[in-house]
């Protein structure tokens, strides 16, 4: 049934337009989708067959919604509605013979592109791109750069041709500008290292040759790096064709090449579609516009969009797409502007319009609203980020929910949860607000992207996969499996301790005198022996439980036996199944991972199912690409893949739930009440980060954007983001910001956009200040029953911890009532004696044994000692300390530890020789010779990474040799190297080793700690550093007085950071060490999630508290 809809004059003109190409510039809330649907209906009434009409949209969801609207309002399902990529893929599937392109192996995702690049990075032989330890970032930049060239339809051959021509042109210009100096005939060709150095140096100013020469050098440097990118681009295209793969860019690019090379195929599709409509036109890239031009040579096209809502430039959106459209179709093109906003109040529209006033080169629009004025836009300036969260939550709870609201249809009804949206620039901030809202018992759904490798369900799955591949060498993953099965931490510790003892016993039987590495050190590292003995201990416990020493102290033997049997079964399945099948059976039947996700319809369970589906897809894609891979190959692939973001959409709008989402995700939606949070400096707009690779303007195919640099274009897009966020609001708009974020001392400035709006004096704005803040617990479930259950669980646990046992029992009974209700039974049938009755079995003997047991505590407090590094670990995260020092969970070796250890070992030998041999000075030759002895190659994934680390190590040692020479010239004398010490803090031993102690010319002591890291502490931070102050206390104990200074010697950065030591500087740190030791002894091991701490933590895979989300 065709529905009649009233239209305003401009909408009617757009719907009924006849003839040539039509550009509809549709402001927010102006009825864009209505116009598209009504235009489809109009075309059908004018004689167009529905099957002759093609609607192209930006996303699968938009295509599905458009199709649904057309079906409902136009009464047909024959109109073809599709995304650009799906449309082009269907053409390629129909044109395999014409294209010669096979993609039988399927689609290669962006993540698999990145993994391919990382796997092959050594073979690219970069001459100008420096990889360093940033292989992941380099490959990501290159892949994104390649995509940028493909958006402009620039092939590898065309790029190579351009680079050759352009470099020759620039070199000639440089030659003309030079003084005529030439390279001597006998000069040798520059080395690869020289080329990189010169390419880097060219970007700097050359004062002698003038700015023109410096600019030329900078351009040549950039083009040189593009030469490296071009080689990867060419290799990537060859790889896809060889492996019969296709990517998203291919879908459009290959179709365009097909249309241009085969006019007969192009005519086929031109004749098929009598009219083409394109939605969200501002999000199209150049290639997509080119496709539209080819399909519609006669101008039988309608495009609808808004340049003010272009927020996907980072994905390749073509900023001048409107100008290009008009330029291509010239006088035949008609532009109609939809300027009336039906969504928002007059105040919201007016303020949003002010926001865009400073933007040049816009399509001018006279946006207006005929709705009520509405209240002023509230700008809430909060004291802290906690206060900002509190403001939002309290405003929702106390001022908004239940308040009467006149809807756009004229109806009056109370504000409900679903009327409210909280929009953030970054997903991480949004998650904070979602958690706080849930913690207050309000239903809330976070709609955004979930990074699958940071989710607990995937960490559980990866643990099984790693154990299946190598049960003998994956004790850390076995620990996760045991804990998930309910094995107590005490038993995990016993098994890990026994495993470490077996490792130490093995090492003692091996002669290690040549390497100079102690047996204890190798046992701690568990390196090169193929096992960490954790599974070995468990198997021995199962095979011979009575004779095992572990069996005398461990409990839960049957549970541990079940785990061993499960591991055996999984290993057996691995040996007889292809990777794809093995992963599928592991997820679906051999573990309870998928079964747990099926238990309920909570947000977490739904998300876990989506994540597991995505993982199974990853396994299938890998098997198609790798051709009969082993499980180890798949794990290597996943290891590379985990370096990159793999996102799936999480959360869907529920019937009555507050929505929290990012601004990007909110596009196309509307809500009666909108909170836009963190409208502050460096939050919105985010700080500009320049792209490493992009298509030069004189190579790009589209119209050029007028004289604006990348930073200004970025700021314009951030401004449009805020505009999109503001114009989601129908009735009430709140913009919030905090003056203090996190632990910052300095106040954060308001967003420059707010400042430009003169928010403190704008008649459209009401400025409020908010200081109160409360810290709320984090809830994880969504349904009201689940929320209630979680609240009671928290309360029961809290009462138990506080020994309020009567209250705890009451909460347990109430939890039983909730479970009774969940099972579908009436509460009137619930009886307390179902839970508490006189015949409850209490194992008094077990309780008595536990009370008397020496193993009740995880710590052996009487014999405990500490180190500065262990206290630093506890200071960063108590839970990390627990994993590392208490549970003794084994970890894998790291290449940067090997690099540091090798350099430290060389420096130790050189320093001791300098102390012991009067007159000896370290030399470069001696240093490199020692480095050969201590260098470890086995832990490097690529030869390239090892080569670069080796080069770095040699440079660090060269600096150290020069530094030693300088110290001797200045009268300093090395006094001690690798000096062991033991001091007492809070009655406990703190032990360690001082890297170096020097005597000053005045006979005072100076302590040093060598660092091979890229970043480190500054002068004010080192003064508070636990390790350096422990060194100072030790010097006082060893030699009777404090050192005059303590220094960090950064070998990589070639700098020394020092501070003057006084009793007043040492004492506060001593007290801090006492506090940390007290926390450890009292077993306070709560996690302290932090982005950087968690990102580099060895225990990410077994810690569900970790925080490693991208900042954006």
N, C-alpha and C positions, 0 to 999 in steps of 0.2 A: 504494500500500500504506500503510495507516494504522499508524503506529509507536506502541508502548506506551511511556510514559515514567513513571518514578516521581516522585511529587510529595510535598512536605511538607504538613502539615495546612493551613497558610494558603494555599498555592498551590492545593490541592485545593478549598478553599472558594471561592476566586476563580473557578476553572475551572467548578465545578458550580453556581454561584449561579443561583437561579431567581427570576423575577419582575422587580422594579423595577430602577431605575438602580443601577449599581455603580461605586464609586470605589475603584480599587486603588492604594494608595500603596506604590510599589515602590522600596526602597532600592537602592543600587548593588550589583551582583553578586547580586541576589536572584532572578534568573530571570524577569525581566519579559517578555522575548520568548517564552520558553517558555510562560508563562501565557497570553499572547495566542493563540499557535498552538494550545495545548491547549483553550482556550475555543472557538475556531473549530471544532475537531474535535468538542467536546462538543455544540455547537449543531447540528451536522450530524447527530450520532447522535440528537438529540432531535427530528429531523424538519424542521429548517430546510433549505431548499434553498440550496446554496452561492451561487447568484446573488442570494439575498436578504440576504446578509451584506456589509456595507461596512466596510472597514478604512481609516481615515484616518491618515496619518502626516505628519511634519514636512518630509521632504525626498524627492527623487526616489530617492536611493540607499537610504534607509530603506524606501521603498515597494517597490523592486525586491528588497531582501533579505527583506522580509516575505513577498512573493509567492513567492519561491523556497522559503522555509521551509514555507509552507503547502502548496505543491505537493509538496514532498518528504515532509512528515510527515502531511498530511491527504489526499494523493492527489488533489487537485483544482486546477484552474486557473480555476474559475468564480467564486471569491470575488473581489469587486471591491476591489482594493487601490490606493490613490491618495493623492496629496497633496491638501490642501484646494484649492489653486489649480487643479490639473488636474481635479479633480472639478467645481468650479464652472464652469470653462471648458467642460466637456462639456455642462453644463446650459444655458449661454448659447448654445452652438452649436445646441442643440435648441430653443431658445425665442426665436429672433430676432424672430418676429412678436409674441410677447407682451411682450417688453421694449422693442421699438423701438430697441434699441441696435445699431448697426452697427459692426463692427470689421474691415471688409474690408481696411483698410490694415495690420492686424496689431497686434502688441504693442509698446507704447512702453516701452523699458527705463528704469530709473532714470537711467542716464547721459543718455539722450535727453531725459528730463524736465529734467535740469539744464541741458543745452545749450539747450533751448527757453527756460528761464528767463533764461539769460545773454544770449541773443539779444534778448530782449524787455524787458530790465531798464529801458531808458530809458522805455518806454511805461507802466510800472507807476505812475509818478508818486508815489513814496513820500513821505509827509508826515512820518513819524516814524522810519522805519528809515534809518539812515545807512549809505551804501554805501562811501564813501571809496575806497580802493584794494583793498577786500576783496569785490569783486563775487562772486567764486567762493564764498567762505565764506558770504556773505549768501544767495545762491541755494540753496546746499546746506542751510543751516539752514531756509530757508523750505520747500523740498521735503520735508525730513524732518518739519517741523512739520505740513505738510498731511497727510502720511501718518499722523501721530499722531492727527489729528482723524478721519481716515477709519477708523483702527483702532477708534475709539470710535463710529463711525457718525454723525458730526456733519457735516452737509452745509454747503455755503457759506451757504445761506439761514438755516439754524439758527444758524450761527456769527454771522452778521450780526445776527440778531434778539437773540441773547444779548448781544452787545457793546453794542448800543443800550440794552437794558434795564439792563445792569450799569453802564455808564458814567453813565447818568442816576441810578441808585441811589447810586453813589459820589459824584457831584457834589452830590447832595442832602445826603448825610452830611457832606461837606466844608463845604457852605454852613451847615449847622446848627452845625458846630464852629467856624466862623469868627466874626469880630467884626462881621459884617454889612456890611463894606465892599463896595461895588459898583463896577463899571467905569463910568467917566464916559461920558455919552451920546456925547460927541464923540470917544471913543477909537477909533482905527482898528483894523481887524481884524488879528490877528497874521499876520505873514508865514510862509511855509513854513519858513524858517530859524528863526524864533522858536518855531514849534511843535516843531521837532526839539529845540531847545535846552531848552525848557521840559519836554518829555517826558523828556529826559535828566536834567534837574535834579530832577525830581519823585522820582527814585529816592533822592535824598539825604535826610538827616534835616533836619527843620525844627524847630530847638530852640524857637523862639518859639511855634509852634502846637502843640508837643507831639508825642509819638510817634504818636498816633492820626492826626493830619493827615499826618505823613510817610508812614505806611503807606498811607493813602488815595492820596496822590500817587504812590507807587510802583506801586500797583495800576492807577491810571489810565494811567501811563506804559506799563505792560505791555499793557494793553488797547488803547492807541493803536497800538502796534506790531502787535498782532493785527489791527487794522483794515486795515493795509497788507497783512498776510498774507492776509486774507480776500479782498481784491481780486484777488490773484494766484491764489488758490484758485478763485475764480469764473471768471477768465479761462482758467485751465488746463482746467477742465471744459468750457468752451465750445470751446476748441481741440480737445480730443479728439473731441468730438461732430462738429465741423465736418470734421475730417480722418478720421473713421471709425477712430479708434484706441482701444485699450483698454490699461489697465495692470493690474498685479497686484492692486492694491487694488480695482479695479473688479470683478474676477472674483468676489470674495466680497460686496462691497457691493451690486452690482447684483442678484445672486442673492437676497440677503436682501430687497431692495426688491421683487423679483419675487414672492417667496413671500408677502410681506405684502399686496401689492396684488392678487394673483391666487390666492385660496385653492384654486382648482381645480388650478393647477399644483403648489402645495405638496402637496395631497393625492396627486397622482400620484407624487411622490417618497416621501412617507410610506408609501404602499402598496407601493412598490417594495422598500423595505428593511425587513425584519423585525427586524434587529438591526444596530446600528452600534457599532464599536469604534474608539477614538481612542488612538493611541500618543503618547508624549512630551507628555502633556496639559499639563504645566507650561509648555510653550513656546507655547501657544495665546494669541492676543489676544482682546479682548472680542468682536470681530466673528465670529471663528471659533466661540467658545462660543455666540453667539447663533444661528449656523447650526445647531449641534448641537441646541440647544433646539427650534428650529423643526422639524427633521427627526424628533425623537424625543419628541413630546408625551406619550406614554404611558410614557416612561422605558425604552424598549427600547435602552439604551445602556450600554456599558462604557468607562470612561476609565481609562487607566493612566499614572501619572507619579510624579514626586518633586519636591516643592517645594524640597528641598535641592539639586536639580540644575537649578534655573531660572537659566540664564546668558545668556538672550537678551532681557533687558529692553530693551536698546538697539535691538532690532528690533521692539519693541512687545509683548513677552510680558506677559501680564496676571497680576500678582503674586497677586491674590486669586481666581484662577480656581477653586481648590479650594473656597473658602468660597462663591463664587457658585453653583457646581454644587450644593452641599449646600443652600444657601438656596433655590434654584429648585425642587429636587425634594423638599425638606423631609424629612418622616419616611419617605418612600418610598425615600430614598437609603440605600444600605449602603456602609460603608467597611471595607475589609479591608487590613491592613498586611502587607507582605512584609518581614520584618525580619532574616531570616537571610541573611548574606552568604556565598555559595559561592565567591567569587573570592579574597578577600584573607586574609592571616594575621590572627590575633587582635590583634597589635600594631598593624598598619596600621589595622584597623577601630576600635580603641580610640582611637588618636591622631586619626583623622579625626573621630570622634564628639566628642572634646574640642574640636576646632576650631569646631564648630557650637554648642556649649553656650551661648555668649553671645547667640545670635540669638533675638530675641523673635518671637512670633506664628507659630512653626513648627508644623507637624503633628508632635506628639511621636512618637518612634520609639524602640524598644528594640533598636537594631541590635546584632547579635552575629555571631560567626563560630565555627564548630566545627572550623575548620582548625587546624593547628599554631600555636603562639605565633609562630614565626618569629623572625628576628633583629630587633634593635632598628632603628628607623628611623634612618638615618644622616643627620645634618645636617653638611654640609661647609662650614666657614667658610674661604674661600680669601683669600689676600692680595690678589689682583687678579683682574680678569675674565679675563686670560690664564691665571692659575693655575687659575681655575675650569674653563675649557675643558680645561686640561691634566689636572686631576683626573678629569673625566668620561672623557676618552679613555684615560688610563692605567688607570683602574679597569676599564674595559671590556676593554682589551687584556690586562692583567696579572693581574687578579683574578677576572674573570667568565667570559670565553670559555673553553669547554672544561670548566668545572667541572660536576661531576655535580649534577643537580637532580631532586628528586622532583616529578613533575607531579601535577596535580589528579586525573588518572585512575589514579594510583598508579604509573605507569611512571617509571623512572629513566633519564635521558639527559643528555648534555652540553648546556650552554648554548650556543646558536647565535646568530648575528646577529639573526635575526628575533624572538628572545625579548626584545630590548632596545628601549626607547623613550625618547627625550629630548623632554620637553614644555616649551614656553616660553609665556610670556604673550603675547609679540609675535612675529610672524614674523621680524622682523629679527634678533632674538637667536637664533632657531632656525637661521637660515641660517648664522650664525657657527659654531655647533656642528657643523652638517652639513659645512661646508667642512673644519673641523679633523679630523673623523672620516675623511673621504675622504682627506685629506692623509696620514693614517697608513696608507693602503692598505686600510681597512676598507670593505666595501660599505655604502652608506648611501643612503636615499631621503628626500628632504624632501617632505612632503605638506602642501600649503597653497595659498595663492592667489598667482598671478603677475600683476603689474600690466603690462598688455601694452605700454603706450607706453614703458616703461623697458627693454624687451628689445631686444637687438641686431637680431633679425630684423625687427621692426617699424620700427626706425630705418632699416634698409636699405630697406625698402619705402617708407617716407615719403620717403626721398631720391629714389627713382625717381619718385614721384608729383609731388613738387614740381618736379623737373626737367622732367617731362612737361608740367606746367602752364606753366612759364616757364623754359626752359633758359638764357635770357640773364641772369636775375637770381638764380640759385641756385648760386653758386660754392661755397658751403660744402657743399652736398649733392653737387655734382659731385666735390668733393675726397674725400668719403666713398666715392663710387662708384669713383673712380680707385684709391684705396688698397685697396679690396676686390678690385679686378681685378689687383692686384699692381704698380701703378705705384709707383715708388720715391718716398720722401719728397723726395729731391733734385729729381726731375722735377716733383712737385706744387709745390714751392717755386718752381721756374723759371716754371711756368705762372701761378701766383698773382702772382708779382713782375711778370711781363710785363703781366698784367691790370691791376694797380694802376698801372703806368706809363701804360697807355692811358687809364685813368680820370683820372689827373692831367693828362695832356696835353689831354683834353677840357675839363676845368675851367679850364685856363689860357686857353682860347679864349672863356670866358664872363665877361662883366663882372659881378663880384660885389662891387663897391665899396659899394653901398648897404647890404648886409646886414652888412658888416664881418667876413665869414667868409673866411678865407684859402683859397686854392686847395688847399693841402696838406690842410687840415682836411676839406674836402668830398671830396677824393679818398679820404681814410681812411674817411669815413663811407659813401661810395658812395651818397649819398642823392639821390632824385628824378630819376635819369637812366634808370631802367628796365633797367639792365644793370650787372653787375659785371665784364664783359669776360672772365671765365674761359672760358666756352664760345666766345666770339668768338675768343680766342687759339687754342683747340683747333681750331675750324673753319678758321681761317686756316692752321694747321699742316697740315691735311688737304688743303685746296684748293690751296695753293701751297707745298709743303714746302721747296722750294729757296730761295725768296726770303725766307721768314720768318726774322726775326732769332733767334727762339727755336730754330729748327731747327739752328742752328749749335752749340748747347750741350746740347740735350736728347737723351736716348736713349729707347728703347722706343716709337719712332714708330708701329710697326705696332699695338702694343697700344692706344695712344691713338687711332689711327684706328678700331679696332674699337669703342671706347667711343663715339666720335662717331657711328658708323653705328648703334649700338644706340640712342642717344638719338634720332636721326632716326626710327628705326623706331617707337619708343615714342610720339613726338610725332605721327607719322602715324596710329597706332592711336587715339590720344586724339581726333583730329579726326573720326574716323568711327564712334566707338563710344559707346554710353551708358555712364554712369559705372560701373554694376554690372558690365557686360560687360568694360569696360576694365580694371577692377581685377582681375577674375577672370583674364583673359588675361595680365596683367602678372605676377601671382603664379604662375600655373601654367605659362606657356610662354615669355613674353618675357624672363624672368629665371630664374636658377637657384635662387631662394629656396625654392620648394617641393621642387625636386629634391634640394637639399642636405639638407633635413629628412627625405627618404626614404632617405638613404644607409645609415642604421643604426638600431638600436633603442635607442640610448642615451637617457638621460633628457632631454638637451638636444634631441635630434631629435624626440622625442615631444612635448615641450613646444612646440617651434616649430611643429609641425603643428597642435596645438590652438590656438595663438595665431593662426596664419594662417587657420584655420577661423573663429575668432571675428571676425577682421578682415573676412573676406568677408561674414560675417553683418551686420556693422556697415554695410558698403557697401549691402547689400540693404535693410536697414531704412531707411537714409537715402534711397535712391532711392524707396522706397514713400512716405515722408513728404514729400519735397521736390518730387516731381512734375517729371520731366525736368530734373534739375539739371546744371549744368556741373561740370567737374572742380574749378574754383576754388571753387565752392560746397561741394563735398565737403571740400576742404582747409580751408576756413573752419570747417566743421562739426567736423572732426577737431581743429583748433586749439583750439576751445572744449572739445571732449570731453577733450583731453589734460590739461586743468586738473583733471579729476576722476579718481578711481580707477576703472579698469575691470579687474575681476579675473576670472581663470579658474583653475580648480583645476589644480594641477600635481602630478605624482608619484602613483604608485600603489604599494601594498605589493607588493614582489617576494617571490620564493620564499624567499630567505634574505638579508635586508638589515636593518640597523639603521634604525629609523623615527625621524625627527625631524619634529615637527609642533607646532602650537599646541595649547593646552589645549582651545580650542573645537573644533578638528578631531578631538581624541581622544575626544570624548564618544561613549559607546556602545562603546568598544573596551576591550580588556584586554591586559596584557603581563606576563610573569613578572617582568621587571625594569623599573623606571621611574625615570628621573631627572627631577625637576622643578627647572628651573634658574632662577637670578635671583630667589630668594625673598627680596627685599630691599626696603627702603623706596623708594618711587616706581617700583619695578619690578613688585611684586605685593604690595599693590595699586598700580595706576597712580594718578597724581595725578588728582583729581576735576576734571572740566570740566563746568560747568553747561550744560544745553541752553538755547539761546536761545528756542525756542518749544516750547510743550507745551500740552496740553489742560487748562484749569483744572479743579480737582477738582469744582467745583459744576456743570460742564458735562459732565464725563465720565459715561458711562452705567453703568459697572460699579461694584462695591462699592469703597469707598474704603479705602486702606491706612491703618492707624491712626497718626496723629500722628507720622509720620516725614518728615524733610525729604529733599530729593533727594540730598544728600551721604551721609546715613546709608544710604539705599536703595542707592546706588552701592557703598558699602563692603561692604554685605551681599552684593551680587552678586559682588564681587571675592573675598570670603571663600568663597562657594559655588564659584567657579572653582578655587580652591586645593583645596577638598574634592573636586571632580570629578577634578582631576589626581591627588591622592593615592590615590583609590579606583580608579584604573586598574591599580594594582600588585597582582599576585597573590602574589609571594614577597618581593621586595626593593624597598624604596623609599628613594631618595636625594633629599634636599632640599639644593640647593647655593646659595651666595650668595658674592659678593665684597665685600671691605671697601673696595676702591678700584676704581672704574670709569673707564676711559679715562684722561684727563689730570687727573681731579679730584684735588685736594689733600686735601680732607677725606674722612674715612672715611664710607662709606655705612652707615646703620644696618640691622640686620636688619628684615625685614618685621614690622609690628605683629602679624601673625598668629602668627609664631614667638615673639615676645615673650609674647603672651598664652598660648601653650602652655608657657611657662616652659622653653624648649628647652634651656637650659643645665643644668637640674636635673630634667628630666622622666625618669622611670624607663623610659619607652618609647623614649627617644632616646639615641643615641650621638653625641656631638659630637666632630668631628675638625677639626683645623686643617691647612691645606695651603698651602705657600708656593712650591713649585717651579712654574716655568712655562717652557714652550718655545713658540717661535713656529713654526707649521707652514705650509708652502706650501699654496696653495689648489688643489684638484683640481676638475675640472668634469665628468668623465665617470663612468659608473657601473659598467659591466661590468668584470670583473677584467682582461680583455684590454685594454680601453680605459684602465683605470687604469695598467696596466703600460706601455702605450705612452706615456701622458702622462708618467710618471715618467722614461722613457728620453729623451723629447724634452727635458724640463727639464735632465736631466743633460748631454745632448749640447750644448745651448745654453750651459749653465754652463761646460763645458770649453772651448768655443769662446771665450767671453768671457774666460776666464782664460788663453787661449792654450795650453791643455793639449791639443794637437792630436791626439796619439796616442790619448789617452783619448776624445776626441771621435769619432775615426774608429771606435773600438771600439763606441761607443754607436750610431753610425749603422748599423754592421753588425748589431748586435743588434736595432735597429728594423726592419731589413730582414727579419730572422728572424721578428719578430712579424707583419709584414705577410704574409709567406709562410704563416705558420700561419693567419692570418685568412682567407686565400684558400682554405683547406680542404686544403692540401697538407701532407704529413708533414714534420717538421723534418729527418728523415734525408735528404730530397732537397735540402735547402738547400745551396748552394755559395757560398763567399765570392767566388769569381771572377765570380759574377753581378753583384756590386756593384763590386768592385775588380779591375781587370784591366789588363794593360800597354797596351791600346789605348784607355784612357780619354782622351777629348779634353780637353786643357787649353789654353785660349786665353791663351797667354803675352802676346801683344800687348795684349789687353784688360786684363790685370792690370797690365801696365806702364803703359798709358795711364791707368788709374785711379789708380795710385800717383803719377803726375805731374800728375794733373788738379787744377785750382784749385777744382773743385766737389766734391771728395771730402767736405769737411765741410759741414754745414748752416749753419755760422756764418761770417761774414766778420769774424773776430776783430779784425783790425787796425783796422777802422773802426767797431767796435761802440761804442755808448754806451748808457747806461741811464737810467732814471727811477725815482723812488720808487714810482710805481704799478706799473711793470714788476717791480720787486723784490718788491713786495707780492703780485703775481700769482704769481711763482715761489715765494714763501714759502707761499702757499695751496696751490698745486698746480703742480709743475714741468711736467706735461704740458699744463696750460692755458697756461702761458707758451709752450710750444713751438708749440701751435696758433696762438696770438695773435701772438707776436713773431717766431717763426722761420719757420713755414710760411705766415704771413700769410693765414690762412683768413678770408675776408670774413664780416662779421656784419651783422645787421639792426639798424636804429635802434630805440630803446626810448623809450616815452613818458616814463619817469621821468628818462632822460637829457635829453630835451627840456625837461622842467620845470626840472631843475637848471641846464641850460645857459642857459635864459632868465633865471632868477633871478640867476645869476652874472653874466651880461652886463649886466643892469640895475645890479647893485651895483657892478660895475667902473666903469661910466660915471659913476654918482653919486659914487663915491669919488674918481675922477680929477678930476671937476669941483670937488669939495670941496678937493682939493689945489691945483688950478690957479686957483680963484677965491676969493680971500680973503673970508672972511665968509659964504660960501655954506653953507647947510645943506640936505640933501636934504629934499624934501617928498613927501607921499603922491601929490599930483597929478603930480609929475615922475616918480615911480616907476611909476605905473600907465600913464602915457603911454609910457614906455620899454618896459614889458611888452607893450603892444600891438604894438610894433615887432618884438620878439624872439620873440613867441609863435608856436609851430609847431603847427598843427592836424592836419596830414596823417597823423600816425602813430597817432592815437587811434582805437580800434575803435568807441567809442560817444560820442555827444554828452554823455551823463551823466558818463562818466569825464573828458572834457575839462573840463566845467563844474566838476567837483569839484577837479580839479587847478588850474584857473584860480583858483578861490576860495582854495585853499591857497597858491598863489603870491602872490596879493594880500595875504593875511594875513602871509606871511613878509616881504614888502617893507614892510608897515606896521610890523612889529616892527623891521626894520632901520632905518627912519627914526627910530623912537623911541630905538633904541639909539645912533644917531649923535648925537642931541640930548643924551643922557645923557653920552656920552663927552666932548663939548665942555664940558658943565657941569663935569665932573670934571677938566678940564685936559689931556686927551689930544688929540694932534694927528695926523691921518693923514699919513704920511710917504711911502709908496709903495703902488701898487696894481698887481697883475699883474706883479710884478717878476721878470724872467727871471734865472736863475742857472745857473752851471756850476761843479761841484766835482769833485775827483778822489778816487776810491776804488779802491784796488788798481791804480793806474795807468790806470784807465778813467774816462771822463767820465760824470758823473751830472748830468743837466740837469733843469730844472723851472721852475715859475712859482709864486711866493709870492702868495697872494691879497691880503694886506694887511700892511703894516708900520706901526705907530704909534710915535710918540714919547711917552714917559711925561712927567709933569710934572717928573721929575728928569733928563730927557734920555736915558733908556735906551730900548732897543728892545723892542717886543713884537710877535710875529708872530701872524697869524691865518690860519686856513683855514675857509672857509665850508662848511657842510654843510646839505643840504636833506633828508637822510634822516630816517626816523622813529626809528631807533635808532643808537647809536654807541658810542664809547669812553668809559670813565670816567677819572677822574684818574690811576689807577695804570696803565691801559692806554695812555693817550696818551703817557706818559713813555717807553714802549718802541716807540712808533710810528715806522716808518721815515720816513714823509713829514715829520712834524713835526721830527724830528731832522735830516733833510736840510736843512730850512729853517734850522734853527739854525746848522748848519755853514756854510751859504751866507751867512747874516747876518755871521758872523765873518769870512768871506773878503771880503764886500762892504764892511763898515763897520768892521772891525778888532776887533770884540768880539762875544761871544755876546749874544743877547737875554736880558733878565731873566726873561721868561716866554714860553711858547708856548700858544696857545689855539685850541680848536675852537669856532666860533660856530654853534650849532644853530639855524637860522632857524625851522624848523618847531616845535621844542620850546621856542623862546625861552629858551635858556640858553647859558651859556658854561662850557666845561670847560677848566681851565688847569693848568699845572704850572710850578714854578720851575726854570729851566734852569741847570745847572752843568756844568763840564767832566766831572765824574764821572758825570753822567746821560747825556751825549752819547756818551762813548767806548764803552760796551758795544754801543750800537746801531751805531756805526761798524764795530765788529768783526763784528757780525752781517751787515752789508751786504757786507763783504769775503767772508764765507763764502758768501753767496748768489751773488755774482758769480763766485766760483771754481766753484761748481756749474754755473752756466750755461756758462762757458767750457769746462768739461770735459764738456758735453753730457749732464749727468745729468738726464734728463727723465722719471723714473719717476712714474707717477700717485700721488696721495695722496687716495684717495676719502674724501669727507666729505659727510655729508648736506646741510648748508646750502651748502657751496661748490658741490657738484654741482648742487643744485636750481636755482641761479641762474646756472649756467655757460652761456655762449653756445655751447659746443661739445658739449653733451649728445648731440646727434644723431650725432656722429661718434666719440664716446668710449665704448668698451665697458667702461671701468673705473669708470664713474660709479656713485655710490651715492645714489639718490633715493627709496628705499622709505619708506612711511609708518611712523612710529614704532610704530604699533599694528598 
